[in-house]
Amino acid sequence: MAGYHTRWTRPDVQADDPERIAIREALAFGKALYDWRTTLGLTVAQLAARANMTEDEIECIEEGGTEPTVALLRHLAAALDADVRLTPGHDVGSLWFEAHAA
């Protein structure tokens, strides 16, 4: 059956399941933080010092282990001298940091 694709999903797991959404958001948050930190050339230790956080806390975020809250996003944006951008959706690429607009 050339060209025919079916997507298998578990009947007990919905794409809009709150737990799955939270996981995707945490992964998007972690990737955004890692990407911006490395773009700036900062080490985990340097960002932790700027944000008054521990290296373990920064690593946990970057590994997708921390739910992004508005307060935490603002806190890290300030430490990175950046803005936070969000788009609809919950996947990687839906959240990012960027330089403050001039």
C-alpha positions in Angstrom: 0.0 0.0 0.0 2.3 2.7 -1.3 1.7 6.1 0.1 -0.7 4.9 2.8 0.3 5.9 6.4 -1.6 5.3 9.5 -0.7 6.8 12.9 -1.0 4.4 15.7 -2.0 5.9 19.0 -2.9 4.2 22.3 -6.6 4.6 22.9 -6.0 5.4 26.5 -3.7 8.3 25.8 -5.0 11.5 24.3 -2.7 14.0 22.5 -4.1 16.8 24.8 -3.5 14.8 27.9 -2.4 17.3 30.6 0.5 15.2 31.7 1.8 14.8 28.1 1.4 18.6 27.5 3.4 19.3 30.7 6.2 17.0 29.6 6.3 18.7 26.1 6.3 22.2 27.7 9.1 21.2 30.1 11.2 19.9 27.2 10.6 23.0 25.2 11.6 25.2 28.2 14.8 23.2 28.7 15.8 23.4 25.1 15.1 27.1 24.9 17.2 27.7 28.0 20.1 25.5 26.8 20.0 27.1 23.3 20.1 30.7 24.7 22.7 29.9 27.3 25.1 28.4 24.8 24.4 31.2 22.3 25.6 33.6 24.9 28.6 31.4 25.6 27.7 30.9 29.3 28.4 27.8 31.3 25.9 26.3 33.6 27.8 27.6 36.5 27.8 31.2 35.1 24.0 31.1 34.5 23.4 29.7 37.9 25.4 32.5 39.5 23.5 35.1 37.4 20.1 33.6 38.3 21.0 33.0 42.0 20.2 29.3 41.4 22.2 26.1 41.8 23.9 24.4 38.9 21.6 21.4 39.6 18.5 23.6 39.2 19.7 24.9 35.8 20.7 21.4 34.6 17.3 20.0 35.7 15.5 22.7 33.7 17.7 22.1 30.6 17.0 18.4 30.8 13.3 19.0 30.7 12.6 18.3 34.4 11.1 21.6 35.4 7.7 22.9 34.5 7.9 26.5 33.1 6.1 29.0 35.2 5.7 32.6 34.4 7.7 33.6 37.5 10.6 31.3 36.5 10.5 32.4 32.9 10.7 36.0 34.0 13.5 35.3 36.5 15.6 33.5 33.9 14.9 36.1 31.2 16.2 38.8 33.6 19.3 36.7 34.4 19.9 36.2 30.6 19.1 39.9 29.8 16.6 38.5 27.3 13.0 38.4 26.4 10.8 35.3 26.4 8.7 34.5 23.4 5.9 32.0 23.3 3.8 30.7 20.4 0.7 28.5 20.5 1.4 24.9 21.1 3.5 23.0 23.6 6.3 21.5 21.6 10.0 22.3 21.2 10.2 25.6 19.3 7.1 27.1 21.0 9.2 28.9 23.6 12.5 30.7 23.2 14.7 33.5 24.6 16.0 36.3 22.4 17.9 39.6 22.9 15.9 42.5 24.2 14.3 44.5 21.3 16.2 47.7 20.8 
